[in-house]
Amino acid sequence: MQLLALMTQPMSQKAKASPLKLIVGLGNPGPTYANTRHNVGAVWVETLARQHGIVLRDDPKYHGLVGRGDIAETEVRLLIPLTYMNLSGDAVAALARFFKIAAPEILVAHDELAFEPGQVRLKTGGGINGHNGLRDIIPKLSNDDKFHRLRIGVGHPGSPDKVASYLTSARIPAKELDKIETALVFKPYALEALMQGDIARAMNSINTKPPKPPKPPKAPGPESLADTPPTPTQTPTQEKE
């Protein structure tokens, strides 16, 4: 009878979304990595903090910059790990354990090679697509991968051999940076849905489609060719004697 009662409940009563309690921006510390593609997650969290008046302070207990404040009327903690990318889980796990924050209450923002600059996608759980920060976080959250991810497209250099320098050495060109920043400006209702943990509703606005390739020039048809004046040719002029 209890199972039947559960099955007949409305969906809103079966599972309630958990508001976000922790937003993490991944990157590498220090000026060497400033303005590189691997740090776009950290840059977004810095922007969030600035927009919402949240002060980020270095807290050695959590191996990173930490702040607390309200975003869209939801109290949340922000974290930028100051470990290197492949040790991001040390910071995330330390803070999550201390404040008893479950994986579904965490959003991790990170760079994504699979998407072009200007594409942003939300995702919950699943694979890591080779990202070393995510690879370290999952086992340190007791193999719970059900945290949310904000995947920020940075494009791909075209060859696996070029990925490391593309992400951590090359600075983001101004045109790409402008596309990334524009895609990370969320509408108020989308930000509110995100903070409330309503990821499905937030996806409708935040998830961006890949840019359409430019259309090839249209080949002229017979009619347009008929209307085209002939190309003038230069003929020698005859001088009068």
C-alpha positions as MATLAB code, in Angstrom:
seq = 'MQLLALMTQPMSQKAKASPLKLIVGLGNPGPTYANTRHNVGAVWVETLARQHGIVLRDDPKYHGLVGRGDIAETEVRLLIPLTYMNLSGDAVAALARFFKIAAPEILVAHDELAFEPGQVRLKTGGGINGHNGLRDIIPKLSNDDKFHRLRIGVGHPGSPDKVASYLTSARIPAKELDKIETALVFKPYALEALMQGDIARAMNSINTKPPKPPKPPKAPGPESLADTPPTPTQTPTQEKE';
ca = [
       0.000    0.000    0.000;
       2.845    2.399    0.820;
       4.460    1.697   -2.562;
       1.137    2.297   -4.346;
       0.678    5.583   -2.477;
       4.169    6.702   -3.517;
       3.534    5.794   -7.163;
       0.333    7.825   -7.259;
       1.888   10.956   -5.754;
       2.400   13.938   -8.053;
       5.975   14.283   -9.330;
       6.472   17.442   -7.260;
       5.892   15.391   -4.100;
       8.088   12.451   -5.088;
      11.372   14.328   -5.323;
      12.073   17.886   -4.326;
      15.056   19.688   -5.809;
      17.800   20.604   -3.341;
      18.896   24.263   -3.425;
      22.562   24.789   -4.167;
      24.728   25.193   -1.079;
      28.146   25.245   -2.741;
      29.375   26.628   -6.070;
      32.915   25.704   -7.092;
      34.975   27.355   -9.832;
      37.874   25.235  -11.048;
      41.239   26.570  -12.165;
      44.948   26.668  -11.426;
      46.346   29.181   -8.902;
      48.793   32.002   -9.571;
      49.454   34.638  -12.246;
      50.997   32.074  -14.624;
      47.530   30.651  -15.297;
      45.534   33.876  -15.218;
      43.286   34.374  -18.255;
      43.869   30.846  -19.551;
      41.082   28.584  -20.770;
      41.518   26.105  -17.904;
      40.530   28.862  -15.449;
      37.176   29.945  -16.875;
      35.280   28.212  -14.044;
      37.224   30.141  -11.408;
      36.725   33.397  -13.318;
      32.951   32.846  -13.394;
      32.823   32.309   -9.617;
      34.914   35.462   -9.102;
      32.373   37.326  -11.234;
      29.458   35.888   -9.222;
      31.119   36.992   -5.994;
      31.671   40.518   -7.305;
      28.120   40.853   -8.651;
      26.516   39.705   -5.398;
      28.821   41.394   -2.921;
      30.388   38.175   -1.631;
      33.918   38.532   -0.264;
      36.299   35.682   -1.104;
      39.017   34.985    1.469;
      41.857   32.492    1.503;
      40.967   29.756    4.001;
      43.701   27.119    4.459;
      41.208   24.710    6.064;
      39.457   24.392    2.714;
      42.509   24.840    0.467;
      41.016   27.766   -1.418;
      39.213   31.084   -1.608;
      35.896   30.846    0.237;
      32.927   33.197    0.576;
      29.326   33.071    1.756;
      26.354   35.153    0.728;
      22.969   35.252   -0.998;
      22.406   34.734   -4.715;
      18.815   34.921   -5.972;
      17.644   34.826   -2.328;
      19.480   31.541   -1.693;
      22.332   31.351    0.807;
      25.342   29.701   -0.790;
      29.069   29.220   -0.324;
      31.528   29.933   -3.106;
      34.833   28.102   -3.454;
      37.817   28.539   -5.755;
      40.366   25.817   -4.949;
      43.959   27.035   -4.640;
      45.284   23.551   -5.180;
      46.309   22.676   -8.697;
      43.530   21.389  -10.923;
      44.320   17.712  -10.380;
      43.917   18.153   -6.591;
      40.616   20.091   -6.693;
      38.873   17.339   -4.739;
      40.893   18.194   -1.596;
      39.218   21.601   -1.393;
      35.716   20.494   -2.417;
      35.624   17.497   -0.069;
      37.001   19.430    2.920;
      34.345   22.123    2.699;
      31.497   19.747    1.812;
      32.291   17.442    4.727;
      32.554   20.229    7.293;
      29.260   21.878    6.324;
      27.511   18.566    5.547;
      26.828   19.496    1.932;
      25.643   16.601   -0.242;
      26.774   16.098   -3.845;
      23.374   17.144   -5.355;
      23.768   20.492   -3.530;
      27.039   21.281   -5.335;
      27.623   22.985   -8.686;
      31.097   22.762  -10.239;
      31.944   25.212  -13.045;
      34.718   24.081  -15.387;
      36.140   24.418  -18.883;
      34.845   22.056  -21.564;
      36.845   21.128  -24.672;
      33.834   19.528  -26.365;
      32.022   22.863  -26.791;
      32.989   25.973  -28.709;
      33.449   29.339  -26.928;
      29.991   30.783  -26.348;
      28.425   27.393  -25.560;
      27.427   26.641  -21.970;
      25.693   23.484  -20.761;
      24.371   22.256  -17.423;
      24.724   18.595  -16.570;
      24.150   16.412  -13.506;
      26.421   13.432  -12.863;
      27.891   11.280  -15.584;
      31.313   11.150  -17.183;
      34.177   13.607  -16.892;
      35.314   13.845  -20.541;
      38.954   13.677  -19.430;
      38.767   16.657  -17.053;
      41.385   16.259  -14.310;
      39.533   18.440  -11.811;
      36.384   16.328  -12.024;
      38.500   13.174  -11.983;
      39.870   14.174   -8.561;
      36.589   15.457   -7.084;
      34.491   12.315   -7.591;
      36.568    9.841   -5.519;
      37.052   12.430   -2.776;
      33.262   12.790   -2.538;
      33.120    9.049   -1.824;
      32.583    8.316   -5.531;
      29.355   10.312   -5.562;
      29.202   11.935   -9.009;
      25.690   13.361   -8.646;
      26.888   16.966   -8.326;
      25.898   19.430  -11.044;
      28.346   20.748  -13.612;
      28.384   24.025  -15.516;
      30.360   23.147  -18.640;
      31.873   26.262  -20.207;
      32.958   25.767  -23.796;
      36.519   26.746  -24.695;
      36.910   24.840  -27.984;
      39.507   22.251  -28.958;
      42.936   22.878  -30.518;
      42.387   20.024  -32.988;
      45.150   17.725  -31.789;
      45.448   15.896  -28.429;
      49.132   16.852  -28.316;
      48.200   20.542  -28.153;
      45.557   20.318  -25.408;
      47.819   20.968  -22.400;
      49.340   24.181  -23.762;
      45.988   25.263  -25.233;
      44.361   25.085  -21.794;
      47.116   26.234  -19.457;
      49.571   28.392  -21.427;
      47.783   30.269  -24.181;
      45.762   33.300  -23.121;
      42.131   33.454  -24.234;
      41.814   35.684  -27.333;
      39.568   38.705  -26.854;
      36.920   37.481  -29.332;
      36.619   34.110  -27.571;
      36.527   35.737  -24.145;
      33.694   38.006  -25.231;
      31.645   34.994  -26.383;
      32.298   33.152  -23.105;
      31.379   36.133  -20.933;
      28.180   36.744  -22.911;
      27.087   33.102  -22.545;
      27.636   33.295  -18.769;
      25.202   36.176  -18.274;
      22.091   34.349  -17.074;
      18.582   35.735  -17.028;
      17.249   36.322  -13.497;
      14.675   33.503  -13.647;
      17.344   31.086  -14.914;
      19.726   32.029  -12.108;
      16.897   31.637   -9.592;
      16.046   28.170  -10.954;
      19.710   27.202  -10.832;
      20.099   28.314   -7.220;
      16.939   26.439   -6.246;
      18.427   23.283   -7.736;
      15.770   23.115  -10.456;
      18.345   22.123  -13.050;
      15.815   21.023  -15.677;
      14.170   24.468  -15.674;
      17.511   26.257  -15.619;
      18.696   24.218  -18.605;
      15.932   25.639  -20.782;
      17.564   29.052  -20.631;
      21.211   28.413  -19.803;
      22.023   25.603  -22.242;
      23.130   27.260  -25.458;
      23.080   25.753  -28.931;
      26.252   25.473  -31.018;
      26.721   28.380  -33.404;
      25.445   27.709  -36.896;
      28.145   27.529  -39.582;
      27.984   30.341  -42.138;
      25.926   29.551  -45.218;
      27.925   29.051  -48.420;
      27.367   31.712  -51.096;
      24.438   30.948  -53.328;
      25.426   29.850  -56.831;
      23.962   32.123  -59.517;
      21.126   30.554  -61.518;
      20.544   30.840  -65.268;
      18.254   33.843  -64.842;
      20.758   35.802  -62.780;
      23.484   34.979  -65.294;
      21.297   36.323  -68.084;
      20.890   39.591  -66.193;
      24.622   39.991  -65.637;
      26.214   42.436  -68.071;
      29.120   41.009  -70.049;
      32.590   41.747  -68.755;
      33.974   44.619  -70.745;
      37.106   43.876  -72.771;
      39.620   46.458  -73.751;
      39.998   46.864  -77.546;
      42.776   48.861  -79.096;
      41.706   52.267  -80.329;
      42.567   53.280  -83.843;
      44.376   56.573  -84.030;
      43.344   59.038  -86.662;
      45.920   59.753  -89.224;
];
